[in-house]
Amino acid sequence: MRLDEGFVEGVRARLVGERGPIGPTAVAAAARAEGVVLGQGPMLELVGRLQSELIGLGPLTRLVADSSVTDVLVHGPDQVWVDRGAGLERTDVRFRDEAAVRRLAGRLASVVGRRLDDACPFVDARLPEGVRLHAVLHPLAVDGTCISLRIPSRHVMTLGDWQATGSLHPELVPVLEAVLHARLSFLVSGGTGSGKTTLLATLLGALPATERLVVVEDTLELAPAHPHVVRLEARAANVEGVGAVTVRDLVRQALRMRPDRLVVAEVRGGEVVDLLAALNTGHDGGAGTVHANAAAAVPARLEALALPTGLGRAALHSQLAVALDAVIHVTRATSGQRRVSQVGLTAIDESGRVQVDPAWLVGPNGELQRGPAAGRFAVLIADRLATGPAD
């Protein structure tokens, strides 16, 4: 017996709002309500099909469960891709049609109380399992609804792990440890998928257990292996357009929570102003990540983020010169290999603007080179360790 699509759609519609398990009993009741009594074979087929569509991540479940997968990307019903750390590869997973992709996207958004429909055709949210969801509906996504899932790392990496995988030159391990121990304020920069958040989590996990970390994020991703972490997550407005809590709001609240280290997991908006203000008022050792193509591009990137808040270029550089000590840049090769490629120090150029001078650079073949700021780095670390951070 071939299941009629109209009948399947009717059963599906009846089950969408079910709170209990979608098993044979619930499916049989919905089928009877549609005026059809199914035999054992068709019933098992229908149960399997609906469970795949209506429970959990549907057809994507086995991909997300794969411990080697970091990203699952859906480009319409017949294109599902994954990243296992060596670049994107196409899978054999298929959706029945565009409507099935749209239903999954809408259901995942509803799980976290977010709206996804023609009036609000995109969503960025965190699922209960910690998976980060982004979806854009057709026709904005011209070739079909797109779903992007970022899978949180199941393994908390150490600096030793970064070294073992070839992502961190052995001689940079004590350099990064010195940045932490001397309480330098730093940003981890890099492109999308380069490993910025993973590296920041690794560094925070290496901090003393006696320190209290207050982490502010737009969407929770950062999970350092540290015994005292307070995590604050921004909140989008509800369907009425009220109730939003921004990263800027949370940075201000974090300052009242007695942080030993203030961390803004991803600096991508006006919160850069509040973070710099905090680092200029005694909250040394703070950290965050920022999207940038190179360490040298970080000051310009921060300029662009601060400008809409009304903070001019001169004021931004004046604050930045005192607030930020170091930039750690990570890159990702076309092969998928992630690498800490540069450690740089901030300095003021002849025009009074902040620039990032390289202290150590890693070449394309993994060779380590000393940059012009290497000597200054050693002096800065020694000074901080001897005198402590400036009041």
C-alpha positions in Angstrom: 0.0 0.0 0.0 1.4 3.4 -1.0 0.8 6.1 1.5 -1.2 9.0 0.0 0.7 12.2 0.5 -2.5 14.1 1.4 -3.2 11.5 4.1 0.3 11.7 5.5 0.1 15.5 5.6 -3.1 15.3 7.5 -1.7 12.9 10.1 1.4 15.0 10.4 -0.6 18.1 11.0 -2.5 16.4 13.8 0.7 15.3 15.5 2.7 18.5 15.3 1.2 19.8 18.5 1.5 16.5 20.4 3.4 16.7 23.7 3.7 13.0 24.2 5.8 10.4 22.3 5.0 10.0 18.6 4.7 6.3 18.6 2.3 3.8 17.0 -0.5 4.6 19.3 -0.5 8.3 18.6 0.0 7.8 14.9 -2.8 5.2 14.7 -5.2 7.6 16.5 -4.3 10.4 14.1 -4.8 8.1 11.1 -8.2 7.0 12.4 -9.1 10.7 12.8 -8.3 11.0 9.1 -10.6 8.2 8.4 -8.0 5.5 7.6 -7.1 2.3 9.4 -3.6 1.0 8.5 -2.2 -2.5 8.5 1.0 -3.3 10.4 3.4 -2.7 7.4 2.0 0.7 6.3 1.7 1.7 10.0 5.4 1.0 10.7 6.4 2.9 7.6 4.3 5.9 8.6 5.6 5.8 12.2 9.2 5.7 11.0 8.7 8.5 8.5 6.9 10.8 10.9 9.3 10.2 13.8 12.2 11.1 11.4 10.4 14.4 10.5 8.9 15.4 13.9 11.3 14.2 16.6 14.7 15.8 17.4 16.7 16.8 14.4 14.9 14.5 12.0 17.1 13.3 9.1 20.1 15.2 10.5 20.1 13.3 13.8 22.9 10.8 12.8 25.0 13.6 11.4 24.9 15.7 14.5 25.5 12.5 16.6 28.8 12.0 14.7 31.6 13.2 17.1 33.8 14.2 14.2 31.2 16.6 12.7 31.5 20.3 13.6 29.0 21.8 11.1 25.9 20.5 9.3 24.7 22.6 6.4 21.4 22.1 4.4 21.0 23.8 1.1 17.5 22.7 0.1 16.1 19.2 0.2 18.9 17.3 -1.8 22.0 19.1 -0.5 23.2 18.2 3.0 26.9 18.9 3.8 29.1 18.3 6.8 32.4 19.5 8.0 34.6 17.0 9.9 37.6 19.3 10.1 38.9 18.8 6.6 36.5 21.0 4.6 33.0 20.5 3.5 31.8 17.1 2.2 28.4 16.2 0.7 26.4 13.5 2.5 23.8 11.0 1.3 21.1 12.5 3.5 18.1 13.8 1.6 14.8 15.4 2.5 11.6 14.4 0.8 11.0 18.0 -0.5 11.4 21.7 0.2 8.4 21.6 2.6 10.1 18.9 4.7 13.2 21.2 5.1 11.0 24.1 6.0 9.0 22.1 8.6 12.3 21.0 10.3 13.6 24.6 10.4 10.3 25.8 11.8 10.1 23.1 14.4 13.6 23.6 15.6 13.0 27.3 16.0 9.7 26.7 17.9 11.6 24.4 20.3 13.4 27.5 21.7 10.4 29.7 21.4 11.5 31.5 18.3 9.3 32.4 15.3 10.2 31.3 11.8 7.7 32.1 9.1 7.1 34.4 6.1 6.8 37.4 8.4 10.1 36.4 10.2 12.0 34.3 7.6 15.3 33.8 9.4 16.4 32.8 12.9 19.6 32.5 14.9 19.2 30.5 18.2 20.7 27.9 20.4 19.0 24.5 20.7 18.7 22.7 24.1 21.5 20.3 23.1 23.9 23.3 22.7 23.7 23.2 18.9 23.6 26.6 17.3 20.9 26.9 14.7 20.6 29.4 11.9 17.9 29.1 9.2 16.7 31.2 6.3 13.5 30.3 4.5 12.8 30.1 0.8 12.4 32.3 -1.2 15.0 34.5 0.6 17.2 31.4 0.3 16.6 31.2 -3.5 17.4 27.5 -4.0 15.5 26.3 -0.9 15.4 26.7 2.8 18.9 26.7 4.4 19.7 25.3 7.8 23.1 25.7 9.4 24.0 23.8 12.6 27.2 24.5 14.5 27.9 21.5 16.8 29.7 22.3 20.1 32.9 20.5 20.6 32.5 17.3 22.7 36.1 17.4 23.7 37.6 20.2 25.7 40.9 20.8 24.1 44.1 21.7 26.1 47.1 23.6 24.8 48.8 20.1 24.6 46.0 19.0 22.2 46.5 22.0 20.0 50.2 21.2 19.9 49.6 17.5 19.2 47.4 18.2 16.2 50.0 20.6 14.7 47.8 23.6 15.3 50.1 25.2 17.8 53.9 25.5 17.5 55.5 24.0 20.7 57.4 27.3 21.3 54.2 29.2 21.4 52.8 27.2 24.4 54.8 29.2 27.0 54.0 32.4 25.1 50.3 31.9 25.5 50.7 30.7 29.1 52.6 34.0 29.8 49.8 36.0 28.3 47.4 34.4 30.8 49.7 34.4 33.8 50.7 38.1 33.3 47.0 39.0 32.9 47.4 40.6 29.5 44.1 41.7 27.9 43.8 39.9 24.6 41.6 39.2 21.6 41.6 36.0 19.5 41.1 37.0 15.9 40.4 34.9 12.8 37.9 34.1 10.1 34.7 32.1 10.4 35.4 28.5 11.4 39.1 29.2 12.1 38.8 28.0 15.7 38.6 31.3 17.6 36.1 30.1 20.1 37.8 26.8 20.6 41.1 28.4 21.3 39.6 31.0 23.7 37.9 28.1 25.6 41.3 26.3 25.8 43.0 29.4 27.2 40.3 30.1 29.7 40.5 26.5 30.9 44.1 27.0 31.7 43.4 29.9 34.1 43.8 29.3 37.9 40.7 27.7 39.5 40.6 30.5 42.0 39.6 33.0 39.3 36.0 33.8 38.6 35.2 34.1 34.9 32.1 36.0 33.7 31.4 35.1 30.0 29.0 37.2 27.9 27.7 35.8 24.6 25.1 36.5 22.0 24.5 32.8 21.6 26.1 30.3 24.0 29.1 28.5 22.5 32.0 29.0 24.9 32.3 26.2 27.4 35.8 26.4 29.1 36.8 23.6 31.4 37.1 25.8 34.4 35.4 25.3 37.8 34.1 28.9 38.2 32.4 30.2 35.1 29.3 32.4 35.0 27.7 32.4 31.5 25.3 35.2 30.4 23.4 34.9 27.1 21.7 37.7 25.2 18.0 37.4 24.4 16.2 38.4 21.2 12.9 40.3 21.3 9.7 38.2 21.4 7.1 38.1 18.7 5.7 41.4 20.0 9.1 43.0 19.6 9.8 43.5 23.3 12.0 41.8 25.9 15.3 42.0 24.1 18.5 41.8 26.3 21.6 42.8 24.3 25.2 41.8 24.8 25.9 45.5 25.8 23.3 45.1 28.5 25.0 42.0 29.8 28.5 43.4 29.7 27.3 46.2 32.0 25.7 43.6 34.3 28.8 41.5 34.3 30.9 44.3 35.7 28.7 44.2 38.8 29.3 40.4 39.3 32.9 40.7 40.6 34.6 39.1 37.6 38.3 38.2 37.8 38.2 37.9 34.0 35.5 39.6 31.9 35.1 37.7 28.6 33.0 38.7 25.6 33.0 35.6 23.6 32.4 37.4 20.2 32.9 41.1 19.8 30.7 42.0 16.9 28.7 45.2 17.8 28.5 48.1 20.2 29.6 46.0 23.1 33.2 46.8 22.0 32.7 50.2 23.7 31.7 48.7 27.0 34.4 46.1 26.9 37.1 48.7 26.3 35.7 50.8 29.0 35.8 47.9 31.4 39.4 47.0 30.5 40.4 50.6 31.1 38.9 50.6 34.6 40.8 47.9 36.4 39.4 44.8 34.8 42.7 43.5 33.4 43.1 40.1 31.8 39.9 40.3 29.9 39.4 38.5 26.6 37.2 37.9 23.6 37.1 36.9 20.0 36.7 39.1 16.9 36.3 38.3 13.2 39.3 39.7 11.2 41.4 38.5 8.3 44.7 39.3 10.0 45.9 40.4 13.4 46.9 43.8 11.8 43.2 44.3 10.7 41.9 44.1 14.3 42.1 47.9 15.1 40.2 48.7 11.9 37.6 46.0 12.6 37.0 47.5 16.1 36.7 50.9 14.5 33.9 49.7 12.3 32.1 48.1 15.2 32.4 51.2 17.4 31.5 53.8 14.8 27.7 53.2 14.9 27.7 53.8 18.7 29.0 57.3 18.2 32.6 56.6 19.4 34.9 58.3 16.9 38.1 57.0 15.6 40.3 59.1 17.8 38.4 58.1 21.0 38.4 54.4 20.0 42.2 54.3 19.5 42.8 56.3 22.7 40.8 53.6 24.7 42.2 50.7 22.7 45.8 51.8 23.3 45.3 51.3 27.1 42.8 48.5 27.1 44.2 45.9 24.7 47.6 44.3 25.1 47.8 41.4 22.6 46.1 39.7 19.6 46.3 36.0 19.0 45.4 35.2 15.4 44.2 31.8 14.1 43.8 30.7 10.5 42.3 27.8 8.7 43.9 26.3 5.6 41.9 25.0 2.7 42.8 21.5 4.0 40.8 22.3 7.1 44.0 22.6 9.3 43.6 25.2 12.0 46.7 27.0 13.2 47.7 29.7 15.7 49.5 31.8 13.1 50.5 35.0 15.0 50.9 36.5 18.4 51.1 40.3 18.3 51.3 43.3 20.6 49.4 46.6 20.3 51.4 49.7 19.8 50.7 53.4 18.8 51.9 54.4 15.4 53.1 57.9 14.3 49.6 59.1 13.7 48.4 58.1 17.1 46.5 55.1 16.0 46.8 51.6 17.4 48.5 49.0 15.3 49.3 45.3 16.0 53.0 44.5 15.7 53.9 40.8 15.3 55.9 39.2 18.1 55.8 35.7 16.6 54.6 34.5 13.2 54.1 30.9 11.9 54.9 30.4 8.3 53.0 28.3 5.8 55.1 25.3 6.5 54.8 25.6 10.3 58.1 27.4 10.9 58.2 29.9 13.7 59.6 33.4 13.1 60.3 36.1 15.7 58.7 39.4 14.8 59.8 42.9 15.7 57.7 42.9 18.9 59.2 39.8 20.4 61.7 41.7 22.5 59.0 44.1 23.7 56.8 41.1 24.6 59.4 39.7 26.9 59.8 43.1 28.6 56.1 43.5 29.0 55.6 40.1 30.6 58.5 40.6 33.0 57.1 44.0 33.9 53.6 42.7 34.6 54.8 39.8 36.6 57.1 42.0 38.7 54.8 44.9 39.4 51.3 43.5 38.6 48.7 45.3 36.4 48.6 49.0 36.6 45.9 50.5 38.8 
